[in-house]
Amino acid sequence: MLGTIALLSDFNGTAIGKIGGADEKSVNQGLHGFNPVLTGIALTLFLDGPHGWMIALVAAALTANAAELLAKDPVIEFVDLLAVK
């Protein structure tokens, strides 16, 4: 089960990287699949119940989206998160 979640998480991250317009070099190096795989594995190990694997895959996709957003301009995005309005 853990290997399947890791594979599907990597597929999610890579697909989101390609669809999101990431450069081909970083996609081929596997940079967009790394964080989702770690998230999928961690949540699969720590969540109990019959639907833990679905939550892990959704969280992996959200991690890939967050990494994609921060990769575009990490300094500005991080400063915007900290800004008090």
Secondary structure, 3 states (H helix, E strand, C coil): CHHHHHHHHHHHHHHHHHHCCCCHHHHHCCHHHHHHHHHHHHHHHHCCCCCHHHHHHHHHHHHHHHHHHHHHCHHHHHHHHHCCC
